[in-house]
Amino acid sequence: MLSDFDKLVKDKLGYNLFPYQSQVSERIIKELEEGKSNFIVVSMPTGSGKTVIELFMAYYFLKKGVKNVIVMEPTRLLCDQMYFNFWRKIFGEDVGMEYEGECTAFEEGKKIVVSTPFTAEKCAPETEAIIVDEVHHAFGDSRYESTLVSLDPKYLIGFTALLPSYKKYMVDPRLVEKLGKPKFLNYDFKALAEIDPTFNPPKAIADVFDAEMNKIEDSAYDAFFRGQVKGDKNTLKFLEITLYSYGKEAFCESLGRMEGKIEENPQLDFLCESKELSHKARALRQILSIYKIEDFKPVLIFTSRKATAYEFEKAIEDLDPGRIKVLTGDSSKFERQKLVKSAKRGEIDVIISTLVGEEGIDIPEAKLLIMTDVPQSPLRFYQRLGRLIRSKTDENNNYSENTLKYLVVALTPKTPEYDNLDDALRNLYLEGVDVSYIVEKKEGKGPVARVVDIVKKEGGGTSFSKLDSSVGEISSIEVLLSPKNVETQMGDYVDRAIKEGRIFYYYDVDKMADLASKVLLGSYCNLCFGEKCMKICKDCIREVGKLLISKKGRVKLEKKGLLLHYMELVLPEKKDEIMNAMNKEKDEIMKKVESAFISLSSTKRANVYSIIINFNVSVDGMTIYPKLQLDYYNANEQEIKLAEINAKAIGYKAIYLFLQQLK
């Protein structure tokens, strides 16, 4: 079987299995077939080709008659990367990929599905075998454990670059009861080299540090994030990026140049008056307290801003006095060349460089590269990386050493900086850099985490309009007669938080009922004549009535950006409380409008659940029956139940408000 798979890999990927890959694969099969455990965890360094062994295990299971296999990746990034680079090439139409809560590949009955844990659990397919990439997440992470237990596989095979010894004792006992104790197969660089002398270790090991903002910095950034700073849109975005990417010094320098383009804000003034080092400078000191300069010199440090580079120099000058130099665009070509030669001779231990150092400086002796921001351009990131991974050559241009090097990236948690790392990770991976630690620490660190934090601080629930001050208020008549889609970056973050199951939402009953009551009133005014109608049926309501006629009695609220005005965001743990309160409110209102009723109909397409509220109200000898469609996005089964209760509460409250207006 292994030889047939080897031929398949050669045909589809263009290379053969290495001897150590074959031996590790044979060892896994032996453990399975001897029946000692159906739960096997394999540790192998990144760059050693774990993915090929994962491919073989899926091939093995299918040949043995297993009906389907789920391949679990921790992030969307890795799903894309592994699916397109490996799984689809080997298995063709037999393999599918799903994340963000979509279930199509599962429903189509694909033999292999590459998926994230959240989507795998939501789609709840019957599965016999699960292959878990980066399996260290499954030890001690309740989300992974819940997914694996609920899927109830017969076989569970996990792969990771490193499983810390303490994590081995964090395995979920429910998995042990079902599958047996996990069998740990550990292969480090040395073990693989003993199996196969041709094995080459990765060129570099990557690490990531959180550059945490203090309260003053976080307060200033939060003002940008939530739209509380007013001014030119492009200027605001530039300043927001500058703050989280380069720190206080660069931010305040830029702020001083933007006079007149943004309104004064006391939080920004307070930040620029503070004397503490910026969050990036504090992170740099922390990094160099662990990665000692004397152990890794010469050290390269990159930032995109000159002000930040000089702040870094002041921040760390006491760590290595006289042997730290800054390289910027102010440096002449001669000065740059002199600096590089000094570093090669061991006269300089640290070079802090701006953009000028991304090209043109060649220091293969460097063992440590620290990036304190992530360039938007993948090319610029690649150029920075090249300063580190380039190997040293001798006078005959032959490679004279193969020293393992280190890359450290300092990122600001709960900002888009973590999202910007995706392209960078692809470059790292393709260059043979171990990125498993970055992938692990990246999860849950982007702006979505900030959205969840804000909701928590608001007592577990808040409206979107409070979350994002830039949205503003909008009247029901405006929504009906001149709807405008609101596109905000916050809307994208909230959408992702909902897809990931971090928060859920419903529509504000009072606000949406007010809108729906205008629909009822418009329908009433299409039939009403006389003095009473003259008082009630104002011009704007008549326009709503005309809209109903043109739409054949049905108004659709389906624009996601428009619906943001009505969205209430809540943490998952408050779901039952919200549903019970909304049900109670609905029942109380129903008693007040016994002469009217509503019914619901619904349709589901892709990630949208549309609920149509069918009104039937008899008043003044007339019966009106308009329809109002509300679209709910990314709703799972539980959230659909909440959506239906929400729609009923809105419908009956709308009838009550409508009847009150007729009195």
VOGU-3710 file (C-alpha; in Angstrom, 3 decimals, decimal comma):
1> mlsdfdklvk> 0,000/0,000/0,000  2,828/2,404/0,882  4,580/1,796/-2,446  1,360/2,546/-4,354  0,929/5,761/-2,403  4,554/6,698/-3,098  3,853/6,397/-6,844  0,738/8,558/-6,426  2,723/11,265/-4,626  5,393/11,160/-7,325
11> dklgynlfpy> 2,741/11,503/-10,027  0,724/14,290/-8,345  3,323/16,230/-6,364  6,502/15,444/-8,273  8,577/13,814/-5,544  8,922/10,550/-3,615  8,528/9,903/0,083  11,700/10,242/2,118  12,805/7,101/3,951  11,920/8,602/7,334
21> qsqvseriik> 8,385/9,435/6,119  7,892/5,824/5,065  9,203/4,514/8,386  6,991/6,830/10,460  3,964/5,816/8,340  4,722/2,129/8,843  5,046/2,679/12,592  1,589/4,321/12,765  0,014/1,442/10,801  1,679/-1,076/13,081
31> eleegksnfi> 0,244/0,627/16,176  -3,244/0,652/14,629  -3,189/-2,919/13,359  -1,828/-4,327/16,596  -4,924/-2,820/18,206  -3,097/-1,155/21,072  -4,792/2,210/20,508  -6,880/3,969/17,908  -5,614/7,321/19,213  -2,100/8,161/17,995
41> vvsmptgsgk> -0,213/11,442/18,335  2,858/12,026/16,161  5,355/14,812/16,899  7,635/15,819/14,019  9,423/19,127/13,350  7,898/21,537/10,860  9,637/21,100/7,522  9,863/17,341/7,972  6,834/16,599/5,795  4,107/15,718/8,310
51> tvielfmayy> 1,500/16,597/5,694  2,597/13,771/3,387  2,120/11,313/6,241  -1,322/12,808/6,942  -2,156/12,250/3,262  -1,017/8,660/3,508  -3,144/8,010/6,614  -6,258/9,214/4,767  -5,265/7,005/1,810  -4,785/4,064/4,190
61> flkkgvknvi> -8,167/4,551/5,893  -10,052/4,736/2,592  -8,302/1,598/1,306  -9,300/-0,170/4,534  -12,973/0,630/3,914  -13,413/3,647/6,178  -16,307/5,630/4,687  -15,057/9,150/5,334  -12,218/11,130/6,903  -12,208/14,610/8,419
71> vmeptrllcd> -8,911/16,494/8,281  -9,014/19,152/10,984  -6,971/22,368/10,672  -6,927/25,052/13,398  -7,363/28,044/11,059  -8,905/29,029/7,741  -5,407/29,888/6,554  -4,188/26,328/7,033  -7,388/24,872/5,522  -6,742/26,820/2,329
81> qmyfnfwrki> -3,046/26,091/2,310  -3,317/22,351/2,861  -6,354/21,818/0,645  -4,982/23,558/-2,440  -1,322/22,544/-2,045  -1,826/18,898/-1,097  -5,239/17,328/-0,535  -6,930/18,350/-3,778  -3,861/17,409/-5,810  -3,758/13,884/-4,367
91> fgedvgmeye> -7,448/13,032/-3,959  -9,121/15,195/-6,618  -12,933/15,215/-6,471  -13,002/12,910/-3,434  -11,915/15,757/-1,142  -13,719/18,959/-0,161  -13,015/21,901/2,138  -15,327/23,751/4,521  -14,940/26,503/7,110  -16,928/29,514/8,342
101> gectafeegk> -19,858/27,247/9,170  -20,604/26,029/5,651  -21,560/22,336/5,289  -21,723/21,782/1,516  -18,804/19,343/1,244  -20,191/17,287/4,131  -23,679/17,254/2,612  -22,285/16,195/-0,769  -20,727/13,154/0,898  -17,082/13,894/0,112
111> kivvstpfta> -14,849/11,056/1,300  -12,373/13,537/2,785  -13,231/17,004/4,115  -10,613/19,524/5,256  -12,307/21,660/7,913  -11,925/23,767/11,044  -13,185/22,339/14,375  -16,055/24,841/14,612  -17,446/23,922/11,202  -16,876/20,188/11,708
121> ekcapeteai> -18,872/20,243/14,943  -21,642/22,399/13,494  -22,106/20,180/10,433  -21,987/17,128/12,738  -21,295/14,495/10,072  -20,937/10,825/10,832  -17,252/10,090/10,586  -15,048/7,107/11,260  -11,609/8,728/11,147  -10,276/12,165/12,073
131> ivdevhhafg> -6,795/13,425/11,242  -5,915/16,474/13,348  -3,182/18,811/12,157  -1,555/20,877/14,943  -3,083/18,415/17,419  -1,565/20,190/20,428  -4,726/22,361/20,318  -6,798/19,296/21,219  -5,089/18,941/24,604  -6,711/21,273/27,107
141> dsryestlvs> -8,789/23,275/24,605  -12,467/22,717/25,423  -13,623/23,656/21,902  -11,468/20,984/20,304  -12,380/18,432/22,937  -16,095/19,116/22,511  -15,802/18,714/18,744  -13,834/15,468/18,881  -16,118/13,925/21,489  -19,306/14,881/19,642
151> ldpkyligft> -18,014/13,533/16,311  -17,261/10,198/18,021  -14,645/8,844/15,575  -13,355/5,286/15,520  -9,828/6,481/14,738  -8,058/9,677/15,784  -4,586/10,483/14,430  -2,934/13,767/15,391  0,197/15,531/14,173  2,144/18,414/15,679
161> allpsykkym> 5,592/19,966/15,608  5,741/19,925/19,385  3,518/18,591/22,144  4,796/19,938/25,501  5,072/17,170/28,075  2,555/18,814/30,430  -0,106/18,745/27,709  0,053/14,953/27,479  -1,793/14,815/30,787  -4,557/17,149/29,579
171> vdprlveklg> -6,239/14,649/27,251  -10,033/14,529/27,603  -11,003/11,355/29,530  -14,022/10,885/27,235  -11,647/10,395/24,298  -9,586/7,910/26,294  -12,735/5,984/27,206  -13,745/5,771/23,554  -10,377/5,314/21,815  -7,944/4,174/24,465
181> kpkflnydfk> -4,943/6,019/25,855  -3,112/8,015/23,193  0,097/6,526/21,847  2,761/9,210/21,526  5,306/8,827/18,714  7,983/11,510/19,077  10,530/12,327/16,378  12,868/15,286/16,859  15,596/16,500/14,468  18,077/13,977/15,797
191> alaeidptfn> 15,710/10,997/15,569  14,784/11,764/11,956  18,424/12,240/10,991  19,231/8,819/12,479  16,432/7,246/10,421  17,419/9,127/7,271  20,778/10,954/6,907  19,298/13,079/4,067  16,849/14,791/6,420  17,311/18,597/6,554
201> ppkaiadvfd> 15,990/20,566/9,547  14,045/23,820/9,012  16,017/26,972/8,282  14,507/28,946/11,133  12,215/28,721/14,134  9,528/31,396/14,415  8,115/32,849/17,623  5,534/35,545/18,327  5,299/38,014/21,190  2,259/40,001/22,225
211> aemnkiedsa> 3,014/43,731/22,298  0,363/44,575/24,884  -0,934/48,141/25,061  -1,260/49,801/28,456  -4,500/51,463/29,579  -3,651/54,832/28,029  -2,681/53,320/24,673  -5,631/50,954/24,656  -8,064/53,763/25,445  -6,725/55,830/22,528
221> ydaffrgqvk> -6,853/52,889/20,148  -10,356/51,945/21,288  -11,516/55,448/20,384  -10,380/54,840/16,790  -11,708/51,281/16,722  -15,195/52,339/17,819  -15,424/55,402/15,579  -15,273/57,922/18,442  -12,547/60,035/16,826  -13,994/62,320/14,157
231> gdkntlkfle> -12,280/63,600/11,040  -11,110/62,719/7,553  -11,736/59,007/6,958  -8,360/58,223/5,355  -6,475/60,174/8,010  -8,268/58,318/10,808  -7,411/54,938/9,278  -3,757/55,945/8,809  -3,459/57,071/12,437  -5,183/53,937/13,735
241> itlysygkea> -2,751/51,698/11,830  0,204/53,812/12,943  -0,762/53,478/16,600  -1,055/49,697/16,736  1,783/48,993/14,273  4,529/51,420/15,304  3,632/52,722/18,734  3,210/56,032/20,493  6,226/57,957/19,173  5,423/57,403/15,498
251> fceslgrmeg> 1,726/58,001/16,180  2,245/61,320/17,950  4,679/62,462/15,261  2,029/61,743/12,599  -0,759/63,279/14,695  1,190/66,538/14,863  1,301/66,661/11,062  -2,450/66,027/10,725  -3,645/69,235/12,381  -6,988/70,270/10,935
261> kieenpqldf> -7,782/66,840/9,506  -9,202/65,344/12,707  -11,053/66,799/15,669  -9,254/67,212/18,973  -9,655/64,270/21,324  -8,531/64,294/24,979  -7,576/60,598/24,894  -5,086/61,227/22,081  -3,633/64,269/23,834  -3,285/62,279/27,050
271> lceskelshk> -1,425/59,523/25,168  1,063/61,938/23,588  1,712/63,598/26,954  2,624/60,284/28,606  6,313/59,534/29,164  6,262/55,724/29,143  7,846/53,702/26,355  5,464/52,638/23,595  3,987/49,133/23,626  6,309/48,037/20,797
281> aralrqilsi> 9,400/49,278/22,647  8,309/47,497/25,826  7,788/44,291/23,829  11,269/44,628/22,313  12,844/44,803/25,773  10,868/41,722/26,779  12,030/39,816/23,690  15,688/40,682/24,334  15,355/39,585/27,955  14,633/36,075/26,630
291> ykiedfkpvl> 16,638/36,039/23,397  19,830/37,451/24,897  21,882/39,676/22,592  25,109/37,930/23,546  23,673/34,567/22,478  22,266/35,654/19,103  24,410/38,567/17,913  24,336/40,095/15,426  20,619/40,808/15,902  18,500/42,511/13,230
301> iftsrkatay> 15,447/44,541/14,302  12,990/45,904/11,725  10,399/48,657/11,978  8,824/50,710/9,197  9,046/54,074/10,996  12,114/56,169/11,744  10,645/57,573/14,973  10,113/54,022/16,244  13,664/52,994/15,297  15,175/55,795/17,380
311> efekaiedld> 12,795/55,012/20,259  13,993/51,398/20,133  17,604/52,562/20,328  16,876/54,526/23,511  14,790/51,667/24,942  17,537/49,024/24,704  20,778/51,032/24,818  21,422/49,899/28,392  21,334/46,219/27,308  24,461/46,547/25,144
321> pgrikvltgd> 25,958/50,068/25,466  27,759/51,395/22,414  27,082/48,368/20,234  23,574/49,211/18,936  23,169/51,181/15,697  20,200/52,573/13,748  19,993/52,303/9,963  17,505/54,646/8,243  17,050/56,475/4,968  19,100/59,304/6,484
331> sskferqklv> 22,159/57,057/6,365  24,370/57,497/3,304  25,375/54,538/1,169  28,876/54,725/2,665  27,472/54,729/6,218  25,326/51,684/5,445  28,245/49,744/4,027  30,408/50,675/7,011  27,722/49,562/9,447  27,271/46,172/7,735
341> ksakrgeidv> 31,047/45,558/7,727  31,217/46,443/11,426  28,428/43,947/12,187  30,237/41,196/10,259  33,453/41,911/12,178  31,571/41,642/15,479  31,942/45,328/16,338  28,170/45,930/16,327  25,742/43,555/18,011  22,348/45,032/17,069
351> iistlvgeeg> 21,135/46,816/13,930  17,767/48,570/14,136  16,636/49,179/10,565  13,764/50,894/8,759  12,684/50,169/5,173  16,151/50,882/3,819  17,423/47,669/5,423  14,892/45,401/3,723  17,037/45,464/0,619  20,737/45,934/0,249
361> idipeaklli> 22,071/44,791/3,608  23,473/41,307/3,633  24,381/39,874/7,032  24,145/36,062/6,788  25,869/35,875/10,182  22,638/37,142/11,829  21,004/34,532/14,040  17,978/36,512/15,221  15,569/38,723/13,282  12,939/40,699/15,214
371> mtdvpqsplr> 10,025/42,214/13,277  7,993/44,708/15,272  5,406/45,229/12,543  4,071/43,173/9,635  4,459/44,857/6,250  1,254/44,959/4,203  3,261/43,912/1,157  4,175/40,186/1,070  7,231/41,146/-0,993  8,516/43,447/1,734
381> fyqrlgrlir> 8,017/40,729/4,321  9,870/38,292/2,090  12,747/40,744/1,704  13,001/41,136/5,467  12,951/37,391/5,921  15,766/37,071/3,395  18,040/39,051/5,719  17,803/36,132/8,154  17,473/32,836/6,289  20,319/33,444/3,878
391> sktdennnys> 23,115/31,025/4,805  26,727/32,077/5,195  29,112/31,087/2,397  32,897/30,705/2,379  35,353/32,450/0,064  34,553/29,942/-2,711  30,818/30,700/-2,390  30,127/27,290/-0,817  27,700/27,004/2,099  29,888/26,723/5,163
401> entlkylvva> 27,315/26,393/7,925  23,742/25,387/8,573  23,004/27,176/11,837  19,394/27,172/12,979  18,134/30,765/13,105  15,283/32,490/14,899  12,547/34,883/13,844  10,493/36,780/16,428  7,453/38,855/15,463  5,971/41,377/17,925
411> ltpktpeydn> 2,267/41,946/17,270  -0,403/44,017/18,990  -3,188/41,745/20,284  -6,821/42,425/19,384  -5,932/44,556/16,371  -5,822/43,825/12,613  -2,066/43,280/12,938  -2,684/39,616/13,723  -4,846/39,343/10,597  -2,042/40,876/8,516
421> lddalrnlyl> 0,152/37,932/9,432  -1,618/35,498/7,073  0,376/36,301/3,931  3,517/36,441/6,013  2,846/32,957/7,366  2,544/31,588/3,851  5,959/33,026/2,993  7,454/31,625/6,179  6,022/28,178/5,563  7,235/28,079/1,951
431> egvdvsyive> 10,720/29,037/3,123  10,862/26,104/5,518  10,333/28,125/8,688  8,591/26,411/11,591  5,365/28,455/11,957  3,390/26,104/14,205  3,943/28,221/17,320  2,822/31,388/15,534  -0,308/29,660/14,228  -1,137/28,493/17,746
441> kkegkgpvar> -0,648/31,904/19,344  -2,334/33,740/16,480  -5,695/32,142/17,163  -8,076/34,437/18,992  -5,734/37,443/18,925  -7,160/39,573/16,112  -9,759/42,367/16,153  -12,570/39,841/16,640  -11,221/39,285/20,151  -11,528/43,030/20,810
451> vvdivkkegg> -15,172/42,968/19,692  -15,863/40,117/22,127  -14,054/42,004/24,908  -16,179/45,098/24,362  -19,380/43,038/24,507  -18,154/41,480/27,771  -17,392/44,898/29,275  -20,911/46,026/28,383  -22,350/43,318/30,620  -22,483/40,584/27,991
461> gtsfskldss> -24,590/42,477/25,488  -24,622/45,716/23,508  -26,076/47,224/20,353  -24,000/47,563/17,219  -24,570/51,326/17,219  -22,939/51,566/20,667  -20,077/49,365/19,528  -19,400/51,530/16,469  -20,152/55,227/16,957  -19,601/55,952/13,264
471> vgeissievl> -22,856/54,196/12,296  -25,162/56,892/13,680  -28,930/56,801/14,012  -31,433/56,316/11,193  -35,231/56,706/11,184  -37,673/53,957/10,228  -38,972/56,039/7,309  -35,424/56,475/5,954  -34,846/52,728/6,121  -38,059/52,030/4,232
481> lspknvetqm> -37,943/54,780/1,613  -34,234/55,473/1,085  -32,269/52,511/2,447  -28,500/52,966/2,499  -26,132/50,113/3,172  -23,623/50,909/5,909  -20,196/49,444/5,245  -17,866/49,559/8,218  -14,804/47,624/9,185  -16,506/46,933/12,500
491> gdyvdraike> -19,287/45,213/10,571  -16,724/42,814/9,090  -15,273/42,054/12,528  -18,725/41,448/14,018  -19,614/39,207/11,083  -16,522/37,099/11,727  -17,254/36,905/15,451  -20,746/35,598/14,638  -19,396/33,047/12,141  -16,906/31,798/14,722
501> grifyyydvd> -19,630/31,428/17,351  -17,973/33,991/19,655  -21,129/36,156/19,806  -24,683/35,939/18,480  -27,242/38,571/17,639  -30,906/39,445/17,327  -32,753/42,583/16,241  -33,820/45,221/18,751  -37,520/44,522/19,275  -38,545/48,140/19,945
511> kmadlaskvl> -36,614/49,657/17,023  -37,628/47,006/14,514  -41,246/47,014/15,734  -41,354/50,778/15,201  -40,302/50,212/11,580  -42,795/47,367/11,124  -45,590/49,535/12,556  -44,916/52,041/9,753  -45,391/49,201/7,267  -48,743/48,359/8,878
521> lgsycnlcfg> -49,744/52,008/8,859  -48,804/52,346/5,188  -50,923/49,314/4,355  -53,828/50,761/6,370  -53,557/54,138/4,625  -53,824/52,466/1,208  -57,404/51,518/2,167  -58,379/54,298/4,558  -60,398/57,401/3,657  -61,995/60,139/5,711
531> ekcmkickdc> -61,055/62,690/8,358  -59,350/60,195/10,667  -57,119/59,056/7,851  -56,147/62,632/6,989  -54,718/63,042/10,485  -52,867/59,722/10,552  -51,802/59,189/6,963  -49,078/61,771/6,503  -47,164/62,098/3,246  -44,286/59,870/4,339
541> irevgkllis> -46,718/57,122/5,389  -48,503/57,417/2,051  -45,106/56,859/0,406  -44,677/53,678/2,457  -48,116/52,617/1,209  -47,020/53,175/-2,403  -43,891/51,150/-1,706  -46,046/48,262/-0,486  -48,142/48,366/-3,643  -45,023/48,349/-5,844
551> kkgrvklekk> -43,573/45,438/-3,821  -46,840/43,486/-3,908  -47,373/43,892/-0,196  -43,951/42,642/0,922  -41,078/44,736/2,244  -37,654/43,104/2,432  -34,984/44,059/4,965  -32,111/42,053/3,547  -29,155/44,421/3,326  -26,654/43,301/5,928
561> glllhymelv> -25,194/46,796/6,290  -28,634/48,298/6,835  -29,605/45,734/9,451  -26,571/46,741/11,542  -28,677/49,642/12,879  -30,979/47,129/14,608  -28,446/44,535/15,721  -28,058/43,562/19,388  -24,879/41,588/20,148  -24,810/39,080/23,004
571> lpekkdeimn> -22,381/36,504/24,384  -23,394/32,841/23,907  -23,858/32,247/27,639  -26,689/34,812/27,707  -28,645/33,167/24,884  -31,172/31,323/27,080  -31,740/34,398/29,228  -32,471/36,514/26,139  -34,797/33,914/24,619  -36,807/33,562/27,828
581> amnkekdeim> -37,154/37,332/28,269  -38,191/37,806/24,638  -40,744/35,002/24,848  -42,229/36,549/27,965  -42,440/39,977/26,300  -44,113/38,447/23,238  -46,732/36,615/25,343  -47,590/39,769/27,278  -48,070/41,827/24,097  -50,176/39,095/22,444
591> kkvesafisl> -52,772/39,502/25,205  -53,131/43,182/24,256  -53,720/42,555/20,535  -56,106/39,612/20,532  -57,901/40,821/17,395  -54,765/40,430/15,302  -52,238/37,719/14,648  -49,107/36,926/12,674  -47,646/33,820/11,092  -44,079/33,126/10,037
601> sstkranvys> -42,703/31,555/6,894  -39,035/31,100/6,167  -36,435/30,213/3,562  -32,770/29,316/3,922  -30,135/29,998/1,301  -26,395/29,695/1,801  -25,691/31,508/5,075  -28,932/33,547/5,161  -32,090/32,598/7,046  -35,024/34,744/5,845
611> iiinfnvsvd> -38,103/35,041/8,060  -41,261/36,551/6,599  -43,669/38,027/9,131  -47,178/37,650/7,693  -49,466/40,182/9,401  -53,247/39,822/9,620  -54,866/42,767/11,376  -58,572/43,696/11,320  -59,378/47,288/12,262  -62,105/49,796/11,372
621> gmtiypklql> -63,848/47,199/9,223  -60,715/46,585/7,158  -58,205/43,743/7,147  -54,596/44,469/6,266  -52,030/41,781/5,659  -48,618/43,172/4,656  -45,481/41,078/4,858  -42,074/42,030/6,294  -38,980/39,963/5,501  -36,084/39,979/7,967
631> dyynaneqei> -32,788/38,344/7,005  -30,618/36,719/9,667  -27,028/35,952/8,684  -24,831/33,015/9,764  -27,501/31,535/12,045  -27,022/27,962/13,266  -29,886/25,784/14,530  -30,011/27,347/17,998  -29,824/30,849/16,578  -32,643/30,063/14,131
641> klaeinakai> -34,852/29,293/17,133  -33,919/32,651/18,654  -34,530/34,391/15,301  -38,062/33,000/15,150  -38,854/34,168/18,695  -37,300/37,537/17,813  -39,468/37,875/14,693  -42,651/37,015/16,603  -41,860/39,544/19,337  -41,199/42,196/16,670
651> gykaiylflq> -44,416/41,343/14,848  -46,726/41,533/17,843  -45,027/44,647/19,226  -45,473/46,270/15,779  -49,228/45,494/15,842  -49,495/47,000/19,319  -47,717/50,208/18,242  -49,836/50,395/15,101  -53,089/50,110/17,048  -51,900/52,740/19,514
661> qlk> -51,354/55,176/16,651  -54,984/54,708/15,513  -56,449/55,737/18,875
//
